[in-house]
Amino acid sequence: MFGEFYGGKVTGNSKYYGPPTQVGFRVFDVAAFSDADALATQLQADIRDLSTWRETETPTGLRYGQHFLPETALAAYLAQVGLPAVPPLPTFTASADEATHESVLDWLRQHLPHTQAALPGHTEPGRAEGVILRTADRSAIVKVRFEDYERTLNQRGKK
């Protein structure tokens, strides 16, 4: 299971999610393994080989050696175990040529004007930190943060 704690005093951006006494957890993905013997063998690998199998950075994002549940199966599983998923967002679609720093930052600003994961006791919606973008088959993933794009474009706080 891949998820993230937020709020409280978890990170420097926690103040955007709620009061310092509130902490939340959201799930991004759940890996599924159908062959226990193959998984056990894989887990015996050298730590560097295991790390590379688990995730490898490529020019198009991270690639994973494990299989993740498709969105519908993930939603069903999380409902069954009572865990919240990250909030859904519109699909980001752009070719490599179209996905400029400017277009990604514009997309973030359009679809995330504030956090969608505010905690109880938060009086007004805080700033969103960013999103996790994944391919439909969950084989590639990338974290896209406002701070990174604003810093790159020297646009912190501009809208």
C-alpha positions as CSV (number, residue, x, y, z in Angstrom):
1,M,0.0,0.0,0.0
2,F,1.3,3.4,-0.9
3,G,-0.2,6.4,0.9
4,E,0.7,9.6,2.7
5,F,0.1,11.1,6.1
6,Y,-0.6,14.8,6.0
7,G,-1.6,17.6,8.4
8,G,-0.6,18.0,12.0
9,K,3.2,18.6,12.0
10,V,4.0,15.9,9.3
11,T,5.6,18.4,6.9
12,G,6.3,22.0,6.4
13,N,3.1,22.2,4.3
14,S,0.9,20.6,7.0
15,K,-0.6,24.0,7.9
16,Y,-2.5,24.0,4.6
17,Y,-4.5,20.9,5.6
18,G,-5.8,21.7,9.0
19,P,-5.0,22.5,12.6
20,P,-1.7,21.1,14.2
21,T,-3.7,18.5,16.2
22,Q,-5.3,16.9,13.1
23,V,-3.6,14.3,11.0
24,G,-5.0,12.4,8.0
25,F,-4.0,9.5,5.7
26,R,-4.8,9.0,2.1
27,V,-4.0,6.0,-0.2
28,F,-2.5,6.5,-3.6
29,D,-2.1,2.9,-4.7
30,V,-2.2,-0.7,-3.6
31,A,0.2,-3.3,-5.1
32,A,-1.3,-6.8,-5.7
33,F,0.7,-10.0,-5.9
34,S,-0.9,-13.2,-7.2
35,D,2.2,-15.4,-6.9
36,A,3.4,-15.6,-3.3
37,D,6.4,-17.8,-4.2
38,A,7.6,-15.4,-7.0
39,L,7.2,-12.5,-4.6
40,A,9.1,-14.3,-1.8
41,T,11.9,-15.1,-4.3
42,Q,12.0,-11.4,-5.5
43,L,12.2,-10.2,-1.9
44,Q,15.4,-12.3,-1.4
45,A,17.2,-10.3,-4.0
46,D,20.2,-8.0,-3.3
47,I,18.9,-4.7,-1.9
48,R,20.0,-2.8,-5.0
49,D,18.2,-5.2,-7.3
50,L,15.2,-5.2,-5.1
51,S,15.1,-1.4,-5.1
52,T,15.5,-1.3,-8.9
53,W,12.6,-3.8,-9.3
54,R,10.5,-1.8,-6.9
55,E,10.9,1.5,-8.8
56,T,13.1,2.8,-11.5
57,E,13.2,6.4,-12.7
58,T,12.9,6.8,-16.4
59,P,12.6,9.9,-18.6
60,T,8.8,9.5,-18.6
61,G,8.4,8.9,-14.9
62,L,8.9,6.1,-12.4
63,R,8.4,2.5,-13.5
64,Y,7.3,-0.2,-11.0
65,G,8.1,-3.9,-10.9
66,Q,4.9,-4.7,-9.0
67,H,1.3,-4.7,-10.3
68,F,-1.0,-2.1,-8.9
69,L,-4.8,-2.4,-8.7
70,P,-6.7,-0.7,-11.4
71,E,-8.8,2.3,-10.3
72,T,-12.1,0.4,-9.9
73,A,-10.5,-2.5,-8.0
74,L,-8.6,0.0,-5.8
75,A,-11.8,1.9,-4.9
76,A,-13.5,-1.4,-4.1
77,Y,-10.6,-2.5,-1.9
78,L,-10.4,0.8,0.0
79,A,-14.1,0.7,0.6
80,Q,-13.8,-2.8,2.0
81,V,-11.0,-2.0,4.4
82,G,-12.3,1.5,5.2
83,L,-9.4,3.6,4.0
84,P,-9.7,6.9,2.1
85,A,-8.2,7.4,-1.3
86,V,-6.6,10.5,-2.6
87,P,-9.2,12.9,-4.0
88,P,-9.9,12.2,-7.7
89,L,-8.8,14.8,-10.3
90,P,-9.5,15.3,-14.0
91,T,-7.1,13.4,-16.3
92,F,-3.9,15.3,-17.3
93,T,-3.4,14.6,-21.0
94,A,-0.6,16.1,-23.0
95,S,2.1,14.8,-25.4
96,A,5.7,15.1,-24.3
97,D,6.0,18.3,-26.5
98,E,2.9,19.8,-25.0
99,A,3.8,19.1,-21.3
100,T,5.8,22.2,-20.7
101,H,6.5,23.6,-17.2
102,E,4.0,26.3,-18.0
103,S,1.2,24.0,-19.1
104,V,1.7,21.7,-16.1
105,L,1.6,24.7,-13.7
106,D,-1.5,26.1,-15.5
107,W,-3.2,22.6,-15.1
108,L,-2.4,22.5,-11.4
109,R,-3.7,26.0,-10.9
110,Q,-6.9,25.2,-12.8
111,H,-7.7,21.9,-11.1
112,L,-6.2,22.5,-7.6
113,P,-7.1,26.1,-6.5
114,H,-6.9,24.7,-2.9
115,T,-6.4,21.4,-1.1
116,Q,-9.1,18.8,-1.6
117,A,-8.0,17.0,1.5
118,A,-8.8,19.5,4.3
119,L,-9.1,18.0,7.7
120,P,-11.8,18.6,10.3
121,G,-11.4,21.9,12.1
122,H,-9.8,23.7,9.1
123,T,-11.6,27.0,8.7
124,E,-10.8,27.7,5.1
125,P,-9.3,25.6,2.3
126,G,-5.5,25.8,2.3
127,R,-3.1,25.7,-0.6
128,A,-2.7,22.4,-2.4
129,E,0.8,20.9,-2.3
130,G,0.5,19.0,-5.6
131,V,-0.7,15.8,-7.2
132,I,0.5,12.3,-8.0
133,L,0.0,11.6,-11.7
134,R,-0.2,8.0,-12.9
135,T,-0.7,6.2,-16.2
136,A,-4.1,4.4,-16.5
137,D,-2.4,1.0,-16.1
138,R,-0.5,2.4,-13.1
139,S,2.9,1.5,-14.6
140,A,4.3,5.0,-14.3
141,I,3.9,7.6,-11.6
142,V,5.2,11.1,-11.0
143,K,4.7,13.6,-8.1
144,V,3.9,17.1,-9.4
145,R,4.2,19.9,-6.8
146,F,3.4,23.5,-7.2
147,E,6.6,24.5,-5.4
148,D,8.8,22.8,-7.9
149,Y,7.1,24.3,-11.0
150,E,6.8,27.7,-9.4
151,R,10.5,27.7,-8.5
152,T,11.5,26.5,-11.9
153,L,9.5,29.3,-13.5
154,N,10.2,31.8,-10.7
155,Q,6.4,32.3,-10.2
156,R,5.9,31.6,-6.6
157,G,2.5,33.1,-5.5
158,K,1.6,34.4,-9.0
159,K,-1.8,33.4,-10.5
